[in-house]
Amino acid sequence: MALAEAGAGGRLLRWPRIVLFGDSITEFSFQENGWGASLAERLVRKCDVVNRGLSGYNTRWAKLVLPRLITKSAESTVAVTIFFGANDSALKDLNPKQHVPLEEYAANLKSMIHYLKSVDITEDRIILITPPPLQESVWEKECLAKGDQLNRRNATTGEYAHACVQVARDCGTDVLDLWTLMQKNQDFSSYLSDGLHLSTKGNSFLAAQLWSRLEKKLSALPSLLPYWRDVDHTNPEASLL
Amino acid sequence: MALAEAGAGGRLLRWPRIVLFGDSITEFSFQENGWGASLAERLVRKCDVVNRGLSGYNTRWAKLVLPRLITKSAESTVAVTIFFGANDSALKDLNPKQHVPLEEYAANLKSMIHYLKSVDITEDRIILITPPPLQESVWEKECLAKGDQLNRRNATTGEYAHACVQVARDCGTDVLDLWTLMQKNQDFSSYLSDGLHLSTKGNSFLAAQLWSRLEKKLSALPSLLPYWRDVDHTNPEASLL
Protein backbone atom coordinates (compact mmCIF):
# COMPACT_ATOMS: atom_id res chain seq x y z
CA MET A 1 0.00 0.00 0.00
CA ALA A 2 2.78 2.41 0.88
CA LEU A 3 4.83 1.82 -2.24
CA ALA A 4 4.35 2.93 -5.82
CA GLU A 5 6.35 3.29 -9.01
CA ALA A 6 8.74 6.21 -9.12
CA GLY A 7 11.80 8.00 -10.32
CA ALA A 8 15.53 7.99 -9.96
CA GLY A 9 16.87 4.77 -8.48
CA GLY A 10 14.17 3.76 -6.04
CA ARG A 11 10.44 3.59 -5.79
CA LEU A 12 8.55 6.61 -4.48
CA LEU A 13 7.71 6.02 -0.86
CA ARG A 14 4.21 7.22 -0.13
CA TRP A 15 3.85 8.24 3.47
CA PRO A 16 0.30 7.50 4.68
CA ARG A 17 -1.52 10.14 6.68
CA ILE A 18 -4.17 10.66 9.31
CA VAL A 19 -6.24 13.81 8.97
CA LEU A 20 -7.50 15.50 12.14
CA PHE A 21 -10.53 17.52 11.06
CA GLY A 22 -12.24 19.63 13.65
CA ASP A 23 -12.57 22.99 15.41
CA SER A 24 -10.25 24.78 17.85
CA ILE A 25 -9.76 21.67 19.99
CA THR A 26 -8.16 20.14 16.90
CA GLU A 27 -6.39 23.32 15.75
CA PHE A 28 -4.69 23.58 19.16
CA SER A 29 -3.73 19.89 19.21
CA PHE A 30 -0.03 20.52 18.57
CA GLN A 31 0.38 22.87 21.49
CA GLU A 32 2.62 21.68 24.32
CA ASN A 33 1.44 18.22 25.41
CA GLY A 34 -1.27 18.35 22.74
CA TRP A 35 -3.15 15.24 21.60
CA GLY A 36 -2.17 15.72 17.94
CA ALA A 37 1.53 15.97 18.71
CA SER A 38 1.23 12.92 20.94
CA LEU A 39 -0.31 10.98 18.07
CA ALA A 40 2.40 12.18 15.68
CA GLU A 41 5.04 10.94 18.11
CA ARG A 42 3.42 7.50 18.43
CA LEU A 43 3.12 7.16 14.65
CA VAL A 44 6.55 8.43 13.66
CA ARG A 45 7.99 6.48 10.70
CA LYS A 46 4.48 5.07 10.08
CA CYS A 47 2.28 7.95 8.97
CA ASP A 48 1.90 11.72 9.06
CA VAL A 49 -0.61 13.35 11.37
CA VAL A 50 -2.11 16.27 9.50
CA ASN A 51 -3.84 19.09 11.41
CA ARG A 52 -6.97 20.43 9.72
CA GLY A 53 -8.39 22.10 12.81
CA LEU A 54 -10.39 25.26 12.14
CA SER A 55 -11.00 27.28 15.26
CA GLY A 56 -14.58 28.50 15.67
CA TYR A 57 -15.98 26.41 12.81
CA ASN A 58 -19.20 24.44 13.02
CA THR A 59 -20.35 21.47 10.89
CA ARG A 60 -22.23 23.73 8.46
CA TRP A 61 -18.96 25.40 7.48
CA ALA A 62 -16.90 22.21 7.84
CA LYS A 63 -19.12 20.37 5.41
CA LEU A 64 -18.46 23.08 2.82
CA VAL A 65 -14.68 23.07 3.13
CA LEU A 66 -14.07 19.30 3.50
CA PRO A 67 -14.00 18.68 -0.29
CA ARG A 68 -11.39 21.41 -0.56
CA LEU A 69 -9.19 19.60 1.96
CA ILE A 70 -9.53 15.90 1.12
CA THR A 71 -9.95 14.62 -2.43
CA LYS A 72 -9.60 11.31 -4.20
CA SER A 73 -5.85 11.11 -4.54
CA ALA A 74 -2.81 8.93 -4.60
CA GLU A 75 -2.22 9.80 -0.98
CA SER A 76 -3.24 7.08 1.39
CA THR A 77 -5.46 8.50 4.14
CA VAL A 78 -5.54 5.76 6.75
CA ALA A 79 -7.81 7.53 9.21
CA VAL A 80 -9.84 10.72 9.65
CA THR A 81 -11.12 12.14 12.91
CA ILE A 82 -14.22 14.37 12.69
CA PHE A 83 -14.44 16.41 15.86
CA PHE A 84 -17.13 19.10 15.88
CA GLY A 85 -20.00 20.10 18.11
CA ALA A 86 -18.51 22.55 20.61
CA ASN A 87 -19.54 25.44 18.32
CA ASP A 88 -22.68 23.89 16.81
CA SER A 89 -24.07 23.52 20.33
CA ALA A 90 -23.62 27.20 21.17
CA LEU A 91 -26.99 28.64 22.24
CA LYS A 92 -29.02 29.94 19.31
CA ASP A 93 -30.16 33.18 20.91
CA LEU A 94 -26.79 34.12 22.37
CA ASN A 95 -24.53 32.90 19.57
CA PRO A 96 -26.49 32.72 16.30
CA LYS A 97 -23.32 32.94 14.21
CA GLN A 98 -21.86 29.62 15.36
CA HIS A 99 -25.04 27.78 16.41
CA VAL A 100 -26.29 24.92 14.21
CA PRO A 101 -29.59 23.18 15.06
CA LEU A 102 -29.26 19.65 16.46
CA GLU A 103 -30.88 17.92 13.48
CA GLU A 104 -28.71 19.80 11.03
CA TYR A 105 -25.59 18.95 13.07
CA ALA A 106 -26.40 15.24 12.70
CA ALA A 107 -27.18 15.64 9.00
CA ASN A 108 -23.91 17.52 8.43
CA LEU A 109 -21.91 14.77 10.12
CA LYS A 110 -23.63 12.19 7.91
CA SER A 111 -22.94 14.29 4.86
CA MET A 112 -19.23 14.47 5.72
CA ILE A 113 -19.06 10.68 6.18
CA HIS A 114 -20.86 10.24 2.88
CA TYR A 115 -18.39 12.55 1.18
CA LEU A 116 -15.37 10.72 2.64
CA LYS A 117 -16.76 7.39 1.43
CA SER A 118 -17.14 8.90 -2.05
CA VAL A 119 -13.38 9.54 -2.08
CA ASP A 120 -12.64 5.98 -0.93
CA ILE A 121 -12.21 6.66 2.77
CA THR A 122 -14.35 3.87 4.14
CA GLU A 123 -16.31 4.07 7.39
CA ASP A 124 -13.85 1.82 9.22
CA ARG A 125 -11.25 4.59 8.81
CA ILE A 126 -13.47 7.32 10.26
CA ILE A 127 -13.66 8.19 13.95
CA LEU A 128 -16.23 10.71 15.15
CA ILE A 129 -15.38 12.54 18.36
CA THR A 130 -18.07 14.20 20.44
CA PRO A 131 -17.48 17.60 22.04
CA PRO A 132 -16.12 17.44 25.60
CA PRO A 133 -18.33 18.43 28.51
CA LEU A 134 -18.62 22.12 29.32
CA GLN A 135 -17.78 23.47 32.76
CA GLU A 136 -20.29 26.29 32.81
CA SER A 137 -18.96 28.29 35.77
CA VAL A 138 -15.47 28.59 34.27
CA TRP A 139 -16.65 29.20 30.70
CA GLU A 140 -19.03 31.86 31.96
CA LYS A 141 -16.04 33.82 33.30
CA GLU A 142 -14.46 33.69 29.82
CA CYS A 143 -17.70 34.95 28.30
CA LEU A 144 -18.14 37.73 30.83
CA ALA A 145 -14.54 38.85 30.28
CA LYS A 146 -15.46 39.40 26.62
CA GLY A 147 -18.64 41.27 27.55
CA ASP A 148 -20.85 38.29 26.65
CA GLN A 149 -23.18 36.08 28.63
CA LEU A 150 -22.69 32.33 29.10
CA ASN A 151 -23.28 31.17 25.52
CA ARG A 152 -23.18 27.38 25.91
CA ARG A 153 -24.73 24.85 28.34
CA ASN A 154 -23.36 21.44 29.27
CA ALA A 155 -26.74 19.76 28.94
CA THR A 156 -27.11 21.15 25.42
CA THR A 157 -23.60 20.03 24.45
CA GLY A 158 -24.64 16.61 25.75
CA GLU A 159 -27.53 16.48 23.27
CA TYR A 160 -25.06 17.09 20.44
CA ALA A 161 -22.76 14.41 21.83
CA HIS A 162 -25.65 11.92 21.88
CA ALA A 163 -26.56 12.84 18.31
CA CYS A 164 -22.94 12.31 17.25
CA VAL A 165 -22.91 8.84 18.83
CA GLN A 166 -26.15 8.02 17.01
CA VAL A 167 -24.72 9.14 13.66
CA ALA A 168 -21.73 6.85 14.22
CA ARG A 169 -24.11 3.95 14.94
CA ASP A 170 -26.21 4.71 11.86
CA CYS A 171 -23.19 5.03 9.59
CA GLY A 172 -21.01 2.25 11.00
CA THR A 173 -18.10 4.50 11.98
CA ASP A 174 -16.17 4.41 15.21
CA VAL A 175 -16.90 7.07 17.83
CA LEU A 176 -15.15 8.52 20.84
CA ASP A 177 -17.79 9.92 23.18
CA LEU A 178 -15.61 12.38 25.02
CA TRP A 179 -18.59 14.09 26.66
CA THR A 180 -19.64 10.90 28.41
CA LEU A 181 -16.19 9.45 29.07
CA MET A 182 -14.92 12.61 30.76
CA GLN A 183 -17.92 12.72 33.10
CA LYS A 184 -17.88 9.04 34.00
CA ASN A 185 -17.56 8.70 37.78
CA GLN A 186 -15.37 11.75 38.07
CA ASP A 187 -15.09 15.50 38.33
CA PHE A 188 -14.20 16.52 34.79
CA SER A 189 -13.01 20.06 35.56
CA SER A 190 -9.31 19.13 35.47
CA TYR A 191 -9.68 18.02 31.84
CA LEU A 192 -10.49 21.57 30.77
CA SER A 193 -8.38 24.74 30.71
CA ASP A 194 -11.07 27.39 30.37
CA GLY A 195 -14.24 25.35 30.80
CA LEU A 196 -14.36 24.48 27.07
CA HIS A 197 -10.88 23.69 25.72
CA LEU A 198 -8.61 20.88 26.92
CA SER A 199 -6.02 21.16 29.69
CA THR A 200 -2.80 19.12 29.64
CA LYS A 201 -4.67 16.35 31.46
CA GLY A 202 -7.56 16.56 28.99
CA ASN A 203 -5.14 16.34 26.08
CA SER A 204 -3.55 13.22 27.58
CA PHE A 205 -6.97 11.70 28.20
CA LEU A 206 -8.07 12.27 24.62
CA ALA A 207 -4.73 11.02 23.25
CA ALA A 208 -5.03 7.78 25.24
CA GLN A 209 -8.69 7.21 24.30
CA LEU A 210 -8.03 7.90 20.65
CA TRP A 211 -4.98 5.69 20.60
CA SER A 212 -6.96 2.76 22.00
CA ARG A 213 -9.21 3.07 18.91
CA LEU A 214 -6.49 3.78 16.36
CA GLU A 215 -4.06 1.12 17.52
CA LYS A 216 -6.10 -1.72 16.00
CA LYS A 217 -6.86 0.18 12.80
CA LEU A 218 -3.20 1.02 12.25
CA SER A 219 -1.53 -2.14 13.50
CA ALA A 220 -0.80 -3.23 9.92
CA LEU A 221 1.12 -0.06 9.05
CA PRO A 222 4.77 -0.95 8.52
CA SER A 223 7.66 1.11 9.82
CA LEU A 224 8.89 3.05 6.78
CA LEU A 225 12.47 2.52 5.61
CA PRO A 226 14.68 0.00 7.41
CA TYR A 227 15.85 0.33 10.99
CA TRP A 228 19.42 1.63 10.77
CA ARG A 229 20.97 -1.51 12.26
CA ASP A 230 19.32 -3.51 9.46
CA VAL A 231 20.89 -1.43 6.67
CA ASP A 232 23.63 -3.38 4.89
CA HIS A 233 26.37 -0.76 5.14
CA THR A 234 28.53 -2.59 2.62
CA ASN A 235 25.69 -2.27 0.10
CA PRO A 236 23.19 0.35 1.32
CA GLU A 237 21.47 0.56 -2.07
CA ALA A 238 20.21 -2.97 -1.58
CA SER A 239 18.57 -1.96 1.68
CA LEU A 240 17.32 1.48 0.79
CA LEU A 241 16.22 1.58 -2.85
CA MET B 1 0.52 29.64 -4.65
CA ALA B 2 -1.70 27.68 -2.27
CA LEU B 3 -4.71 27.45 -4.54
CA ALA B 4 -5.41 25.32 -7.60
CA GLU B 5 -8.36 24.21 -9.69
CA ALA B 6 -10.51 21.51 -8.18
CA GLY B 7 -13.72 19.62 -7.70
CA ALA B 8 -17.12 19.92 -6.15
CA GLY B 9 -18.04 23.45 -5.28
CA GLY B 10 -14.75 24.99 -4.30
CA ARG B 11 -11.16 25.06 -5.34
CA LEU B 12 -8.81 22.46 -3.92
CA LEU B 13 -6.85 24.02 -1.11
CA ARG B 14 -3.24 22.90 -1.26
CA TRP B 15 -1.66 22.99 2.16
CA PRO B 16 2.04 23.88 1.84
CA ARG B 17 4.55 21.84 3.83
CA ILE B 18 7.93 21.99 5.47
CA VAL B 19 9.94 18.78 5.41
CA LEU B 20 12.24 18.03 8.33
CA PHE B 21 14.84 15.62 6.95
CA GLY B 22 17.43 14.27 9.35
CA ASP B 23 18.49 11.58 11.80
CA SER B 24 17.19 10.69 15.27
CA ILE B 25 17.28 14.31 16.44
CA THR B 26 14.68 14.95 13.75
CA GLU B 27 12.79 11.68 14.22
CA PHE B 28 12.33 12.50 17.93
CA SER B 29 11.25 16.09 17.21
CA PHE B 30 7.58 15.48 18.02
CA GLN B 31 8.28 14.11 21.47
CA GLU B 32 7.04 16.18 24.40
CA ASN B 33 8.33 19.75 23.98
CA GLY B 34 10.01 18.71 20.73
CA TRP B 35 11.24 21.26 18.19
CA GLY B 36 9.16 19.78 15.36
CA ALA B 37 5.92 19.95 17.34
CA SER B 38 6.78 23.49 18.36
CA LEU B 39 7.19 24.43 14.70
CA ALA B 40 3.90 22.73 13.79
CA GLU B 41 2.16 24.75 16.48
CA ARG B 42 3.63 28.03 15.24
CA LEU B 43 2.65 27.25 11.63
CA VAL B 44 -0.86 25.93 12.24
CA ARG B 45 -3.28 27.02 9.48
CA LYS B 46 -0.24 28.00 7.36
CA CYS B 47 1.61 24.79 6.49
CA ASP B 48 2.19 21.20 7.55
CA VAL B 49 5.40 20.20 9.27
CA VAL B 50 6.34 16.78 7.96
CA ASN B 51 8.74 14.57 9.92
CA ARG B 52 11.21 12.63 7.78
CA GLY B 53 13.65 11.87 10.56
CA LEU B 54 15.47 8.56 10.22
CA SER B 55 17.18 7.52 13.43
CA GLY B 56 20.73 6.28 12.96
CA TYR B 57 21.02 7.37 9.33
CA ASN B 58 24.02 9.15 7.89
CA THR B 59 24.26 11.30 4.74
CA ARG B 60 25.34 8.35 2.59
CA TRP B 61 22.03 6.64 3.28
CA ALA B 62 20.03 9.89 3.36
CA LYS B 63 21.24 10.81 -0.12
CA LEU B 64 19.92 7.51 -1.43
CA VAL B 65 16.46 7.80 0.09
CA LEU B 66 15.82 11.52 -0.47
CA PRO B 67 14.48 11.03 -4.05
CA ARG B 68 12.05 8.46 -2.63
CA LEU B 69 10.71 11.05 -0.17
CA ILE B 70 10.56 14.31 -2.12
CA THR B 71 9.73 14.48 -5.82
CA LYS B 72 8.63 17.12 -8.26
CA SER B 73 4.97 17.40 -7.39
CA ALA B 74 1.97 19.62 -7.06
CA GLU B 75 2.66 19.89 -3.36
CA SER B 76 4.27 23.13 -2.38
CA THR B 77 7.34 22.47 -0.22
CA VAL B 78 8.14 25.85 1.29
CA ALA B 79 11.18 24.75 3.27
CA VAL B 80 13.40 21.74 3.93
CA THR B 81 15.76 21.28 6.86
CA ILE B 82 18.71 18.92 6.30
CA PHE B 83 20.06 17.90 9.66
CA PHE B 84 22.74 15.19 9.58
CA GLY B 85 26.22 14.74 10.92
CA ALA B 86 25.76 13.21 14.37
CA ASN B 87 26.14 9.74 12.84
CA ASP B 88 28.51 10.60 9.98
CA SER B 89 30.95 11.92 12.58
CA ALA B 90 31.01 8.66 14.57
CA LEU B 91 34.60 7.43 14.82
CA LYS B 92 35.62 5.23 11.91
CA ASP B 93 37.38 2.53 13.92
CA LEU B 94 34.74 2.24 16.61
CA ASN B 95 31.62 2.71 14.49
CA PRO B 96 32.39 1.83 10.86
CA LYS B 97 28.72 1.16 10.08
CA GLN B 98 27.57 4.76 10.62
CA HIS B 99 30.82 6.65 9.97
CA VAL B 100 31.11 8.68 6.76
CA PRO B 101 34.42 10.43 5.92
CA LEU B 102 34.40 14.21 6.28
CA GLU B 103 34.87 14.91 2.56
CA GLU B 104 32.10 12.52 1.61
CA TYR B 105 29.78 14.08 4.22
CA ALA B 106 30.25 17.47 2.55
CA ALA B 107 29.78 15.97 -0.91
CA ASN B 108 26.61 14.17 0.19
CA LEU B 109 25.12 17.40 1.57
CA LYS B 110 25.90 19.13 -1.74
CA SER B 111 24.36 16.26 -3.64
CA MET B 112 21.15 16.54 -1.60
CA ILE B 113 20.95 20.29 -2.22
CA HIS B 114 21.55 19.66 -5.91
CA TYR B 115 18.76 17.08 -5.95
CA LEU B 116 16.30 19.41 -4.20
CA LYS B 117 17.05 22.15 -6.70
CA SER B 118 16.35 19.68 -9.51
CA VAL B 119 12.82 19.26 -8.12
CA ASP B 120 12.32 23.03 -7.89
CA ILE B 121 13.15 23.50 -4.22
CA THR B 122 15.48 26.45 -4.51
CA GLU B 123 18.42 27.10 -2.17
CA ASP B 124 16.57 29.91 -0.37
CA ARG B 125 14.13 27.29 0.92
CA ILE B 126 16.84 24.98 2.30
CA ILE B 127 18.28 25.22 5.81
CA LEU B 128 21.22 23.03 6.77
CA ILE B 129 21.56 22.28 10.48
CA THR B 130 24.89 21.15 11.93
CA PRO B 131 25.02 18.41 14.55
CA PRO B 132 24.89 19.67 18.14
CA PRO B 133 28.00 19.47 20.33
CA LEU B 134 28.73 16.15 22.04
CA GLN B 135 29.12 15.90 25.81
CA GLU B 136 31.64 13.08 25.83
CA SER B 137 31.47 12.11 29.51
CA VAL B 138 27.70 11.56 29.41
CA TRP B 139 27.65 9.88 26.00
CA GLU B 140 30.46 7.57 27.11
CA LYS B 141 28.20 6.23 29.86
CA GLU B 142 25.55 5.43 27.23
CA CYS B 143 28.15 3.62 25.14
CA LEU B 144 29.54 1.67 28.09
CA ALA B 145 26.02 0.61 29.11
CA LYS B 146 25.71 -1.00 25.68
CA GLY B 147 29.11 -2.69 25.99
CA ASP B 148 30.74 -0.20 23.60
CA GLN B 149 33.49 2.38 23.97
CA LEU B 150 33.00 6.12 23.47
CA ASN B 151 32.32 6.14 19.72
CA ARG B 152 32.17 9.89 19.01
CA ARG B 153 34.30 12.93 19.93
CA ASN B 154 33.13 16.53 20.23
CA ALA B 155 36.13 17.88 18.33
CA THR B 156 35.39 15.50 15.46
CA THR B 157 31.72 16.48 15.41
CA GLY B 158 32.95 20.07 15.25
CA GLU B 159 34.84 19.32 12.03
CA TYR B 160 31.63 18.04 10.48
CA ALA B 161 29.77 21.13 11.71
CA HIS B 162 32.38 23.38 10.08
CA ALA B 163 32.12 21.40 6.84
CA CYS B 164 28.33 21.79 6.91
CA VAL B 165 28.65 25.57 7.32
CA GLN B 166 31.06 25.65 4.39
CA VAL B 167 28.66 23.67 2.18
CA ALA B 168 25.91 26.18 3.00
CA ARG B 169 28.25 29.03 2.01
CA ASP B 170 29.26 27.30 -1.22
CA CYS B 171 25.67 26.49 -2.18
CA GLY B 172 23.96 29.66 -0.98
CA THR B 173 21.63 27.95 1.48
CA ASP B 174 20.87 29.07 5.01
CA VAL B 175 22.57 27.27 7.89
CA LEU B 176 21.97 26.85 11.59
CA ASP B 177 25.30 26.06 13.25
CA LEU B 178 23.97 24.35 16.34
CA TRP B 179 27.41 23.06 17.31
CA THR B 180 28.82 26.57 17.62
CA LEU B 181 25.71 28.31 18.93
CA MET B 182 25.24 25.85 21.77
CA GLN B 183 28.84 26.28 22.92
CA LYS B 184 28.91 30.06 22.69
CA ASN B 185 29.85 31.50 26.08
CA GLN B 186 28.04 28.77 27.93
CA ASP B 187 28.03 25.29 29.36
CA PHE B 188 26.07 23.32 26.77
CA SER B 189 25.38 20.24 28.89
CA SER B 190 21.83 21.28 29.76
CA TYR B 191 20.92 21.28 26.05
CA LEU B 192 21.49 17.51 25.86
CA SER B 193 19.65 14.58 27.43
CA ASP B 194 22.22 11.80 27.01
CA GLY B 195 25.24 13.71 25.76
CA LEU B 196 24.08 13.46 22.11
CA HIS B 197 20.31 13.99 21.81
CA LEU B 198 18.44 17.15 22.82
CA SER B 199 16.92 17.83 26.23
CA THR B 200 13.77 19.92 26.65
CA LYS B 201 15.99 22.99 26.87
CA GLY B 202 17.91 21.93 23.76
CA ASN B 203 14.65 21.43 21.87
CA SER B 204 13.49 24.92 22.84
CA PHE B 205 16.85 26.38 21.83
CA LEU B 206 16.73 24.73 18.40
CA ALA B 207 13.07 25.71 17.92
CA ALA B 208 13.84 29.37 18.65
CA GLN B 209 16.95 29.46 16.45
CA LEU B 210 15.16 27.76 13.58
CA TRP B 211 12.15 30.01 13.91
CA SER B 212 14.33 33.11 13.65
CA ARG B 213 15.46 31.80 10.22
CA LEU B 214 12.08 30.51 9.03
CA GLU B 215 10.04 33.50 10.10
CA LYS B 216 11.31 35.65 7.24
CA LYS B 217 11.08 32.88 4.67
CA LEU B 218 7.50 32.10 5.61
CA SER B 219 6.16 35.56 6.35
CA ALA B 220 4.25 35.60 3.06
CA LEU B 221 2.32 32.41 3.84
CA PRO B 222 -1.35 33.28 4.30
CA SER B 223 -3.53 31.86 7.02
CA LEU B 224 -5.59 29.18 5.25
CA LEU B 225 -9.38 29.53 5.23
CA PRO B 226 -11.00 32.56 6.84
CA TYR B 227 -10.91 33.35 10.53
CA TRP B 228 -14.28 32.23 11.90
CA ARG B 229 -15.40 35.74 12.83
CA ASP B 230 -14.87 36.75 9.18
CA VAL B 231 -17.17 34.03 7.81
CA ASP B 232 -20.43 35.50 6.54
CA HIS B 233 -22.82 33.22 8.43
CA THR B 234 -25.76 34.33 6.35
CA ASN B 235 -23.90 33.15 3.23
CA PRO B 236 -21.01 30.89 4.28
CA GLU B 237 -20.48 29.59 0.72
CA ALA B 238 -19.33 33.06 -0.29
CA SER B 239 -16.64 32.97 2.41
CA LEU B 240 -15.59 29.35 2.19
CA LEU B 241 -15.76 28.15 -1.40
HADDOCK unambig.tbl for C-alpha pairs under 7 A between the chains (distance, minus, plus):
assign (segid A and resid 8 and name CA) (segid B and resid 67 and name CA) 6.73 0.50 0.50
assign (segid A and resid 10 and name CA) (segid B and resid 68 and name CA) 6.18 0.50 0.50
assign (segid A and resid 11 and name CA) (segid B and resid 68 and name CA) 6.02 0.50 0.50
assign (segid A and resid 12 and name CA) (segid B and resid 68 and name CA) 4.37 0.50 0.50
assign (segid A and resid 12 and name CA) (segid B and resid 69 and name CA) 6.56 0.50 0.50
assign (segid A and resid 13 and name CA) (segid B and resid 68 and name CA) 5.28 0.50 0.50
assign (segid A and resid 13 and name CA) (segid B and resid 69 and name CA) 5.90 0.50 0.50
assign (segid A and resid 30 and name CA) (segid B and resid 37 and name CA) 6.10 0.50 0.50
assign (segid A and resid 30 and name CA) (segid B and resid 40 and name CA) 6.56 0.50 0.50
assign (segid A and resid 30 and name CA) (segid B and resid 41 and name CA) 5.20 0.50 0.50
assign (segid A and resid 31 and name CA) (segid B and resid 41 and name CA) 5.64 0.50 0.50
assign (segid A and resid 32 and name CA) (segid B and resid 33 and name CA) 6.03 0.50 0.50
assign (segid A and resid 33 and name CA) (segid B and resid 32 and name CA) 6.04 0.50 0.50
assign (segid A and resid 37 and name CA) (segid B and resid 30 and name CA) 6.10 0.50 0.50
assign (segid A and resid 37 and name CA) (segid B and resid 37 and name CA) 6.08 0.50 0.50
assign (segid A and resid 40 and name CA) (segid B and resid 30 and name CA) 6.56 0.50 0.50
assign (segid A and resid 41 and name CA) (segid B and resid 30 and name CA) 5.20 0.50 0.50
assign (segid A and resid 41 and name CA) (segid B and resid 31 and name CA) 5.64 0.50 0.50
assign (segid A and resid 48 and name CA) (segid B and resid 50 and name CA) 6.82 0.50 0.50
assign (segid A and resid 50 and name CA) (segid B and resid 48 and name CA) 6.83 0.50 0.50
assign (segid A and resid 55 and name CA) (segid B and resid 228 and name CA) 6.83 0.50 0.50
assign (segid A and resid 56 and name CA) (segid B and resid 228 and name CA) 5.31 0.50 0.50
assign (segid A and resid 57 and name CA) (segid B and resid 228 and name CA) 6.13 0.50 0.50
assign (segid A and resid 61 and name CA) (segid B and resid 236 and name CA) 6.68 0.50 0.50
assign (segid A and resid 64 and name CA) (segid B and resid 240 and name CA) 6.93 0.50 0.50
assign (segid A and resid 65 and name CA) (segid B and resid 240 and name CA) 6.42 0.50 0.50
assign (segid A and resid 65 and name CA) (segid B and resid 241 and name CA) 6.90 0.50 0.50
assign (segid A and resid 67 and name CA) (segid B and resid 8 and name CA) 6.75 0.50 0.50
assign (segid A and resid 68 and name CA) (segid B and resid 10 and name CA) 6.17 0.50 0.50
assign (segid A and resid 68 and name CA) (segid B and resid 11 and name CA) 6.02 0.50 0.50
assign (segid A and resid 68 and name CA) (segid B and resid 12 and name CA) 4.37 0.50 0.50
assign (segid A and resid 68 and name CA) (segid B and resid 13 and name CA) 5.27 0.50 0.50
assign (segid A and resid 69 and name CA) (segid B and resid 12 and name CA) 6.55 0.50 0.50
assign (segid A and resid 69 and name CA) (segid B and resid 13 and name CA) 5.88 0.50 0.50
assign (segid A and resid 97 and name CA) (segid B and resid 233 and name CA) 5.82 0.50 0.50
assign (segid A and resid 228 and name CA) (segid B and resid 55 and name CA) 6.84 0.50 0.50
assign (segid A and resid 228 and name CA) (segid B and resid 56 and name CA) 5.30 0.50 0.50
assign (segid A and resid 228 and name CA) (segid B and resid 57 and name CA) 6.13 0.50 0.50
assign (segid A and resid 233 and name CA) (segid B and resid 97 and name CA) 5.80 0.50 0.50
assign (segid A and resid 236 and name CA) (segid B and resid 61 and name CA) 6.69 0.50 0.50
assign (segid A and resid 240 and name CA) (segid B and resid 64 and name CA) 6.93 0.50 0.50
assign (segid A and resid 240 and name CA) (segid B and resid 65 and name CA) 6.42 0.50 0.50
assign (segid A and resid 241 and name CA) (segid B and resid 65 and name CA) 6.89 0.50 0.50
